[in-house]
Amino acid sequence: MGTIAPTDQTGFDAEFNRRRYNHSVTQTLPQFWARFGGLPDVAGKHVLDFGCARGGMVHTMLEAGAKSACGIDINPDYIAFAKAKHADQWGDKAQFVCGDIREQSLEPADIITSCNVMEHVLDLRETLAALVNHAKPGGDLFIGFSPLWHSPFGHHRLIKTRRPWAHLARGNRAFLDRLVDDEGNSPETIQELGFNGATPADFRSSLKGLPVEIVSARRNVATHPLKQIAMKALLLPSAFSALEKYVTIGIYWHLRRTK
Ligand SMILES: C[S@@+](CC[C@H](N)C(=O)[O-])C[C@H]1O[C@@H](n2cnc3c(N)ncnc32)[C@H](O)[C@@H]1O
């Protein structure tokens, strides 16, 4: 009988993490920057990436010439992976912090980035304020997030359905009831699963009073021309404010700290 290879959970996780990391660096982040019209000039600058996960943005920024880059995330497993992955290549230029940005006092950044995190952040206003506080006056913030909860597939495909907006039926129960644990219990709220459920209006109001100017604020940005037409067409009903949340898939803010 041949030897059976050990099916060790750690090995499986490591392989999964590597695949997700590669996907982020080769797919998600190039798309993110294309939606802002390309990478900003990061040469010689210090970058802070909020919700860095496995550190793909930190790597991207250092490859683009940043002087140093720091990633922060609340998930300790991601931070452990990010530290191990980048130590040899970048040494001290890459830093990773596990924690809540509201409780940190990190080196002020010339550029702050955040990709696909804000739709998960529960204390949006305080977190955004802490993030802006970490930018140098005149520093730029590139914050993009998608898909928003109320958009056609805002459940991040955690359930299998081809029907747009299906997850919102019965006050989100259509979604929650399909996510049962071993005891047959389902979550009470989408917040337990890491979705804040914020609407475009909530995101706009979370910026009020912060020392930032809006350099650009775009919605439903795609890079493929046909997809871009479809995404913009979807926005037409947002002329009726009650419908805006259902047709806004993604928001891309370029902000600048004023003082
Ligand atoms: C969808 S992932 C995006 C990861 C990465 N930015 C990318 O685009 O590949 C969302 C990340 O945000 C992190 N996150 C969620 N809420 C957070 C918070 N309040 N503070 C820091 N990180 C948070 C999660 O742990 C997760 O790593």
The ligand as an SDF file (V2000), in Angstrom:
LIG
                    3D

 27 29  0  0  0  0  0  0  0  0999 V2000
  -12.3330   41.6780    1.4360 C   0  0  0  0  0  0  0  0  0  0  0  0
  -10.8930   41.7870    2.3880 S   0  0  0  0  0  0  0  0  0  0  0  0
   -9.9140   42.8810    1.4040 C   0  0  0  0  0  0  0  0  0  0  0  0
   -8.4640   42.6340    1.5810 C   0  0  0  0  0  0  0  0  0  0  0  0
   -7.4850   43.4630    0.7530 C   0  0  0  0  0  0  0  0  0  0  0  0
   -7.6330   44.8840    1.0000 N   0  0  0  0  0  0  0  0  0  0  0  0
   -7.5930   43.1610   -0.7140 C   0  0  0  0  0  0  0  0  0  0  0  0
   -8.2070   43.9210   -1.4250 O   0  0  0  0  0  0  0  0  0  0  0  0
   -7.0890   42.1120   -1.1510 O   0  0  0  0  0  0  0  0  0  0  0  0
  -11.3830   42.8190    3.7490 C   0  0  0  0  0  0  0  0  0  0  0  0
  -10.2960   42.9370    4.8100 C   0  0  0  0  0  0  0  0  0  0  0  0
  -10.6640   43.9620    5.7200 O   0  0  0  0  0  0  0  0  0  0  0  0
  -10.3150   43.5530    7.0280 C   0  0  0  0  0  0  0  0  0  0  0  0
  -11.1150   44.3600    7.9600 N   0  0  0  0  0  0  0  0  0  0  0  0
  -12.4480   44.3740    8.1240 C   0  0  0  0  0  0  0  0  0  0  0  0
  -12.8080   45.2580    9.0730 N   0  0  0  0  0  0  0  0  0  0  0  0
  -11.6650   45.8350    9.5100 C   0  0  0  0  0  0  0  0  0  0  0  0
  -11.3450   46.8180   10.4840 C   0  0  0  0  0  0  0  0  0  0  0  0
  -12.3010   47.4000   11.2150 N   0  0  0  0  0  0  0  0  0  0  0  0
  -10.0520   47.1600   10.6620 N   0  0  0  0  0  0  0  0  0  0  0  0
   -9.0740   46.5630    9.9230 C   0  0  0  0  0  0  0  0  0  0  0  0
   -9.3090   45.6230    8.9960 N   0  0  0  0  0  0  0  0  0  0  0  0
  -10.5870   45.2560    8.8010 C   0  0  0  0  0  0  0  0  0  0  0  0
  -10.5820   42.0650    7.0340 C   0  0  0  0  0  0  0  0  0  0  0  0
   -9.9090   41.3900    8.0600 O   0  0  0  0  0  0  0  0  0  0  0  0
  -10.0890   41.6830    5.6300 C   0  0  0  0  0  0  0  0  0  0  0  0
   -8.7330   41.3820    5.6320 O   0  0  0  0  0  0  0  0  0  0  0  0
  1  2  1  0
  2  3  1  0
  2 10  1  0
  3  4  1  0
  4  5  1  0
  5  6  1  0
  5  7  1  0
  7  8  2  0
  7  9  1  0
 10 11  1  0
 11 12  1  0
 11 26  1  0
 12 13  1  0
 13 14  1  0
 13 24  1  0
 14 15  1  0
 14 23  1  0
 15 16  2  0
 16 17  1  0
 17 18  1  0
 17 23  2  0
 18 19  1  0
 18 20  2  0
 20 21  1  0
 21 22  2  0
 22 23  1  0
 24 25  1  0
 24 26  1  0
 26 27  1  0
M  CHG  2   2   1   9  -1
M  END
$$$$
